[in-house]
């Protein structure tokens, strides 16, 4: 019962923290660098589209991996527990 809560917490906290760059920009100014702000900087400031795209793909892959690892897996023929 606890592990499902931990998995839900990871999905609720980790996934948005990767992509919500505007909130960190408003709170921390330009001192805090997240993946979202790094992508924005590479696209808009340095015009390095290749690096911005690479970081974006890494971000998407990281989100899929986290979702896969923390997702619910149903076994074939298994019944769900009713609480």
Secondary structure by P-SEA (a helix, b strand, c coil): caaaaaaaaaaacccccccaaaaaaaacccccccaaaaaaaacccccaaaaaaaaaaaaaaaaaaaaaaaccccccccccccc
